[in-house]
Amino acid sequence: MKFSSRSAQWLIVGLLAFCSLAVARDLDQDEALQLRQKGIILPLEQLLHQALARYPGARLLEADLEEEDHTYVYEVELLTAEGVVREIELDATTGHLLKDKEDN
């Protein structure tokens, strides 16, 4: 199949647009504080209790606030009592569970 330079340009633009949709942006602590103070996101502590309640005896390994497709998401990694690492994603504005999977 032969592409013209115009077709190749449109292909590149399309690929860049697609890739930009799938990128999550980590928010720093100042951004997180501003969002919390404005009432846009729930406190991490509140949602952390929800995540830990799913796995009694689990320990927190990491917690991040990200923006994915204009949605704020807390990504929490836990080490369960059984020694399994779980990745849990919670909607930071509603607290709804978005993902709970074993992290490889």
Backbone torsions as a table, in degrees:
resi	resn	phi	psi	omega
1	MET	NA	133.6	-177.2
2	LYS	-107.1	131.9	178.9
3	PHE	-107.3	140.3	170.5
4	SER	-81.6	165.4	179.7
5	SER	-64.2	-31.3	178.0
6	ARG	-66.8	-42.6	177.8
7	SER	-64.0	-40.5	179.1
8	ALA	-63.9	-39.3	178.2
9	GLN	-62.7	-44.4	179.6
10	TRP	-66.4	-35.0	177.1
11	LEU	-63.6	-44.0	178.9
12	ILE	-64.5	-44.3	178.0
13	VAL	-59.7	-43.7	179.0
14	GLY	-63.1	-42.5	178.8
15	LEU	-65.1	-41.3	178.5
16	LEU	-64.1	-40.9	178.5
17	ALA	-63.6	-43.0	179.0
18	PHE	-63.0	-45.2	-178.8
19	CYS	-64.5	-35.7	-178.9
20	SER	-68.6	-25.4	178.7
21	LEU	-70.7	-29.6	-173.8
22	ALA	-92.0	1.4	-175.2
23	VAL	-88.5	131.4	174.1
24	ALA	-100.4	141.7	-179.6
25	ARG	-110.1	125.2	175.4
26	ASP	-74.7	135.7	177.2
27	LEU	-98.7	143.0	178.3
28	ASP	-85.0	174.3	-173.9
29	GLN	-66.1	-30.3	178.2
30	ASP	-68.4	-42.7	177.2
31	GLU	-63.5	-42.7	179.9
32	ALA	-61.8	-42.7	179.8
33	LEU	-63.3	-43.0	178.7
34	GLN	-62.5	-43.4	178.7
35	LEU	-63.7	-39.4	178.9
36	ARG	-66.5	-45.4	-179.1
37	GLN	-64.0	-31.3	177.7
38	LYS	-81.2	-6.3	-179.9
39	GLY	78.5	16.5	-178.9
40	ILE	-78.6	-38.3	178.4
41	ILE	-119.4	157.2	175.8
42	LEU	-81.9	157.9	178.0
43	PRO	-65.0	140.0	178.1
44	LEU	-56.6	-41.0	-178.1
45	GLU	-55.1	-42.4	-179.4
46	GLN	-62.5	-47.0	-177.2
47	LEU	-77.2	-25.5	176.3
48	LEU	-65.9	-39.6	175.6
49	HIS	-60.4	-39.7	178.6
50	GLN	-63.2	-44.2	-179.5
51	ALA	-65.9	-44.8	-179.0
52	LEU	-66.8	-30.4	179.2
53	ALA	-66.3	-23.6	178.4
54	ARG	-69.2	-26.7	-176.1
55	TYR	-135.3	83.4	179.9
56	PRO	-54.0	134.5	-180.0
57	GLY	86.2	-1.0	-179.8
58	ALA	-73.8	156.2	176.9
59	ARG	-117.6	143.6	178.0
60	LEU	-74.7	128.7	175.0
61	LEU	-100.2	-42.2	-175.4
62	GLU	-161.4	148.3	174.3
63	ALA	-142.3	131.3	179.8
64	ASP	-134.0	150.7	171.3
65	LEU	-107.5	126.8	-179.1
66	GLU	-127.5	158.0	171.2
67	GLU	-112.5	118.6	-179.2
68	GLU	-125.7	117.2	178.5
69	ASP	50.7	47.9	178.1
70	HIS	65.3	22.1	176.3
71	THR	-122.4	134.5	177.2
72	TYR	-88.1	129.4	-174.3
73	VAL	-131.0	129.2	168.3
74	TYR	-87.5	124.0	174.5
75	GLU	-106.6	120.1	-174.7
76	VAL	-120.7	130.9	173.8
77	GLU	-110.4	128.7	-179.3
78	LEU	-120.9	150.1	169.7
79	LEU	-107.0	113.7	-177.2
80	THR	-73.4	167.0	177.7
81	ALA	-61.1	-23.5	179.2
82	GLU	-86.2	-1.0	178.7
83	GLY	86.7	16.5	180.0
84	VAL	-99.3	134.5	175.9
85	VAL	-88.3	126.3	179.2
86	ARG	-113.6	138.8	173.4
87	GLU	-107.4	119.7	-178.2
88	ILE	-119.6	132.5	175.3
89	GLU	-117.4	130.8	-179.4
90	LEU	-125.6	136.8	175.0
91	ASP	-65.3	119.8	-174.1
92	ALA	-71.9	-16.6	179.9
93	THR	-92.0	-28.8	-176.3
94	THR	-116.1	-22.5	-175.3
95	GLY	86.1	-1.6	-179.1
96	HIS	-66.0	140.6	176.8
97	LEU	-71.8	126.0	178.9
98	LEU	-103.4	-35.3	-177.8
99	LYS	-155.8	144.1	172.5
100	ASP	-147.1	106.3	-177.2
101	LYS	-142.5	158.3	174.7
102	GLU	-71.5	131.2	-179.4
103	ASP	-92.5	128.7	-178.3
104	ASN	-85.0	NA	NA
